Amino acid sequence: MSQRQRANMKDLRILVLPFAAVALVLLALVAPSSSESGRPPSRVIVGEASYACPAGSVITVASGQVRAGTGAKANIFPGRARDAELEKPSSWRTSVVDGSGVMVQQAGRASGPVGFFAGTAPKKGGGGLVVGSCPGVVDDAWLLGLGSGGKHFSTLILTNLADTPAAVDLSLWGPKGKIDAVGSEGIVVGPSSVRRIRLDELAAGESELAMHVHRRRGSLSAVVNDSATTVFSGTEPVSATLSPRRKQVIGGLVQGAQGRTLMVLNPGADTARVSVKVIGAKNTFAPSGLDQIKVRAGATRSITVPKSAGSGAQALQLTSDQPVSATVRMAPSAKDYAYAEAVPALTGPSVVPVEVGPKIGAPRLLLTAPGAAATVDVQAYDSSMRRLAATTVKIKAGTTTWTRLETPEAAYFVVTPHGKVVAAATYVKGDGISSLALTPAPVTVLSPQVRPVS
């Protein structure tokens, strides 16, 4: 290469189009840096975002936002018929959608559109309360607590948000190691459609499973419906937990010392040694029985959380010498159960739904400050997006606290963190229980770091 060619190559810069898990389109391009050393990531305002919700006759779909949007489209799959009830971006709206799924696409600079689904499962499938969030496009999803046995079965729900085919690869692990699942690679989902895959079609007879969903192409969302009629009965949506890592916090563990099971996946090639601390109401402590848990390479392990962990609302802080993923199953009674997933600390406002289904009680907001002391602003809104009330909740360093969200006429709450906070909401209806890990609404996203080509 000539000296002039090398000089020309040095002047090239890269334009980067930011892409977020919940944002299909960002209406901005990130300009290249003029600095030869590049620049750190920066936040970009989201102008349009989409998400997909499972639907059906027993499911209520709720749509909302942090700020009023400028327009919304709700397409029912299959067929792409419109649902006018979900196309009002200046209000909180609900609908029972006549289809297998619905995609909501909302425009509006920094509007932060979000969706949720809720219902009560039929008794023949385990019964129980279901409250879940509607995911956007995912690249990788790690899901634990699944099953493919006769009395514990899970169904993966894949929604293609685009009008071109999409495909995923699935990997499965059990207590004995990685499972050679039949037909788990290159699974195709047709344009603008929903595909449901029972895990017993891939690997039958497994009472406990972990799964990695890897998107190969297209625009796909993923959520799992989990049902059981074993010693723990009920139904619960399973959302993605954090990808394998050495440090993580599982927030949102409800009160009650019974029925807590910590499930850990070690997908690596070496045995993982995991230590667990409890972030409780007064402090962070190491309970007996949860120190130096060994998880063999390429396998899952389920550990009963001992009574030494206490019975109050809490979070678990995991530290491992190898990257692992983890989730907690909570079954305070034999009638229903819920999952608490590991999620990052909130980086922006999050929405907690209240008007999301008939006769579901006011949720409890569980807040954990795993490091320094923090606060959250909690604001209640009615269905017309009129603010009803506001308060600030303080969380002491290394503790977990909770508050009940029961403002009259509230359709939803907006939770805004100040400091590092891991948050979840718990719902109760009769004997039914469901847990919702809170993640930020898509108001802004991080753009990638840009470096010049040399």
N, C-alpha and C positions, 0 to 999 in steps of 0.2 A: 504494500500500500504506500502511495506517495505521501510526502509531507503535507501537500494540500488536501488530500483525501482524509488524512488523519485529523487535520484541522477542521474540516467540514464535519466529520463524525463527532468531534468534541463539542460542536455547537448544537447538536441535536438535543431536543428535549422531549419528554413524554407527557402526553395529555392523559389524565386518568379520569375515568367516569366512576365515581363512588357508587358502591352497591351495598345495600344493607339487607339483613335477613328478612326484615318486614317491609322493605321498600322496593317495589319493582322499578320505579322510575324516580330519579332525582333530576329536577329541572335546573341543573347547574353543572358546568364543567369546572374542574379544578385547574387553575392556571399553573404552568410549570414555574418552578423557583428559578430566580436569577442567580442564586448562590451556587457555587460549584460544590459545596458540601451538602446540598439538599436542604430539606426543611422537615420539621416534625409534623405528625398528623394534626389536622385542624378539624373543627366541627363545621359541617355543612347543613344548612336548613333543608328539610325534606319538603318537596312541593307536591308529591303524589305518592300514595302507598296503597297496597292491596293486601288482603288477607282472605283466608278461606275457612268456612265453618262447616262441620258436619251438620246434616239436617235430617228431618223426619217428623212424623206426626206427633211424637212425644217429646220433641226438642224445641225449646224456645231459643231463637237467635236474637242477640242484642247487639246494637251498633251504637257507638258514641265517639267522642273525640275530646281532646283537651280544649281546643278552640274551634269555633265554627268554621267549617270548610266552605269552599265555593261550589262544590258539586260532588255528586256521588252516583255510582251505578252499582246495582246489585243484580248479578246474573245467577239464575238457578241452573244447576247442572243435573242431568244432561239437558241439552237443548238451548241453554242460554236465555230462557224466558226471564223477564224482569220482575223484581219484587219491589213495588213502589213504596211499601212500608219502610224499607231499609234505605231509601234514597233521599233522606232529609238531613243534610250535614250540619244543620243548625239546631238539632234536638237530639235527645236520647230516644231511640226507637227500638221496638221489638216486633218479632214476627215468627209465626210457625210456618216454616217454609215447606212447600209441597215438592220435595225433590230429595236427591241423595246428598246434595251439598249446595252451598251458595258462596260466591265470591263477591266481596265488596271492594270497589275501587273508588278511592276518595281523593279529590284534589283540594288544595288549600295550603298555602304556605304556613308551615309550622302548626297545622291543625291537629296532628297527632291522632289519626283515626285508629280505633281499636274495636275488636269484636269479641263476643263471648257466646257460649252456648250452655244450656242447662236443661235438666229434666229429671224425671224419676224413672229408673229402669224397671221393666216388668219383673215380677217375682221369679218367673221361671228362669230368668237369666241371672239371678242373684239379687235383684232389687237394688235399692240404695239410691242416694242422691248423687247427681252428676253436675258439676260446674267446672267449665274449662274455658281457656282462652283460645281464640282462633289464630293460628299461626300464619305468618307470611312465608315467603320463600325461604327454604332451609338448604344449606349446603351439606351439613353433617348434623345428625341428631343421634344422641346417645340416650337410650331408654332402658330402665331397669325395673324389675318387679313383675315381669311378664310371665306368661305361662302358655303351654300348649297341651296340658293334660286334660283328662275328662272332666275335672271339676274346677280347673283354673285355666281359663282360655282367654287369649288376647287377639284383637283384630287390629291390624295396621290400616289406617285410613289415609290414602294418598290422594291429593287433589291437584290436578294440573290446572294452573291459573292462566295458561296461555293457549293460543290456537294452533300450536305445533306439538308433536309428540314429546314426551319427557321420559326419562329412564332413571332408575336407581339400582344400586347394589345393596344387598343386605348381608350383614354378618351377625351370627348368633353364637352366644356362649352360655354354658351351663356350669353347674358345680364340678363336673368332671372334665371340663375343657371346652375348646371351640367345637362347634357342631357343624358337620358337613351337611348343610341344608340343601335340599334338592330345589333347583330352579331359583336360587336366591340372587343370581347376578343378571343384570340387564333386564330388570322388570320394567315393562313399558306401560305407561299410562297415556291413554289417548287424549287428544286435544279437548280442553274444556270439559273434563270428565272426572269422576271419582272412582277410584278402585279400592275395594276392600279385600284384604288378604288375611285370612285366619292363619295364625302361626302354626297350627297343627297341619296345615297344608305343606309347610316347609320342613318341620321337624316335630313329629307327634310325640306325646307322652312325657313332655318335660314340665315339671311342676314349677320350676323357677328358671327364667331366661333373662338375658340381657341382649340388647340389639343395637347395632350401629346402622343407621340409614345414611348412605352416601349418595348424593345426587350426582349423576353422571352428565345429564344434559336437561335442558328445559327449565321450567319454573314450577316447582313442586312444593307443597306444604305437607306436613306429616304430623299425625297425632294417633295415639293408640287408645282404643276402648278396652278396658280390662275388667273381666267379670269372674266371680268365684262363688262356689257353693260348698267350699271345704270348711275347715275350722274357722276361717274368716270368710264371711259371705258379704256380697255387695257388688257394686260396680263403680268404677272410677276412671276418668280419662287420665292417661299418663302423658305428661309433657316431657320435653327433652331436659335432661340434666346437663351439667357442665361436662365438656369433653375431658378425657383423662388428664389429671394434673396432680401435683404433689400437695397443694394446699387448697382447701375449699370449705365453704360453710353451707350447711343444710339448715335453712330457717323454717319456721312455721310449724314446729312440733307442738301439737295440742296438749292440753292438760290431761293427766292420767298416766300412770306408770305401766298399765297393762297394754299388751298388743303392739309394742314398738319393735320393729325389726329393721336393722341396718343392713342394706344390701350393697355389696361392693363388687365392682368388676375390675380385674387386673388383666388388660389385654396384652401386656408385654411379655417378654421372654424370661423375666426373672421374678422370683418371689417378692411380693410387696409386703412391707411391714408398716402397718397403719396404727397410729395413735389417735385417740378421740378424746376431746375435751367437751364439756357441757358449758354452754353460755346460758346461764340461768337468770333468775330474777335479781339476784344479789351480786353475783360474781361469775367468773369463769373458773372451772375446776376440773380435775381429772378424776372421774369415777373409777372405782375398782372394777376390773373385768373388761375394760375397753382400752387397755394399754398393750401395744405391740401385737396387734392382730395380724396374723399371717394369712395372706391371700395368695394361693399358688398361681404360678404363671399361666396366663391364658385361660382363666377360669373365674367363676363368680363364687362369692361366699355370703351367706346370710347369718347375721349375728343378732340374737335377742338382746335388746338394750336392757341392762340389769336395773334393778330397783335402786342401786346406788346412784344412778343418774338423776333421781328425783322424779317428782310427778307433776311439776309445774310446766307451764308453757316455756319452751326453750328452743335452742338451736344446737347443732353439733358442729364442732370444728375439727376437721380431719387434716392430719399431717402424715404424709407417706414418703418413703424413700424411693418409690416408683410411681409413675403416673397412674392414677385410678379414677374411676367414676363411681358415684354413690347416690343412693336414694334411701329414704326411710318410708316403710309402710306403717301406717297407724291404724290400729283396729281397737278402739277403746271399748267396743261392744261386739257381740257376735253378729249384729245385724247389718253392719256396713263398715267400710274402711276408706282410707284416703292415703295419698302419697305426698310426701314432702321432697321436692327436688332441690339440688344445689343450683343456685343461680347467682350471678354477679350482684354486687352491691348496686343499688339504684344510682343512675347517673343523670336522671331527669324525672319529670313528673310521670306518675303511674296512675292508672284508672282502676278503681275498685267498683265493680258493678253491684247494685242493690236490686234494681228492677230488672231481673233476669229470668224470672219464672214464678209461677203461682205459689204463694204461701211459703216462700223461702225466707227464713228469719234474717234479721240484720246480722251482717258478718262481723266477726272479730278481726281486728287488724293486729297482727303480730309483728313486732319490730325488734331487730337485733343490731346492736352496735358492736361488732367484733373487735374494734380497736378503740379509738378515742371516743369520747362522748359526742353525741350527735342529736339533732332535732329533726322533726318532720312537720311541715305544715299540712294540715288536713282540712280540705274544703268540701262542703256538701253542696250538691246542685240538684235541682229538680229536672224534670224531663224537657223543659224548655231552655235548659242551660242557665237558669237563674240561680245565682249563689244564695244559699239558704243560711249557712253558718260556716264558721272557720275557727280552728283552734290549732295550737302548737303542742306537740308531744315531745317530751325530753326523754332521751335514753342515756343512761349512765354508761361510762366506758366499760366494755366487756360484759354487758348484760342484755337481757331480753325483757321487753315489756309488751303489754297488749291493751287495747281499748276497743270498746264496742261501738260500731258505727250505726247509730239508730236515730238519726235526725228525721223527724216526721216529714213525709212527702219527698224524701231524697230518692233520686233515681240512681245516683252514682256519687262517688267521692274521688277527688284528685289528691294524691299524696305526693308532696314535693320534698325531697331530702335535703338536708344541710349537714354534710359529713357522710361518712361511710355507713350505709344502712342496708341490711338485708331484710326483705319484707315479704309477708304472705297474708292471705285472707282465708278465714275458715268459715264455712257455711254449715248450718244445721237445719234439718227439717224432720221432725219426729225422731226416729232412730237413725236417720240418714246423716252422713257427714261427708263433706268434700273440702278440699284444700286447693287454693289457687296461689301459686308462686307469682309474685309481682315483678314485672319487668317494665322498663321505661316505654312510654308511648313513642312512636316514631316522629319526634319533633325535629331532632337533629341526629346526624350520624357522623362518625369519624371518617374523614377521607384518608386514603393511604399516604404513607410517606413517599415523597417523590425525590428521586436522585437523578442527577444528570448522567447521560450516557457518555462514557469516556472511551 
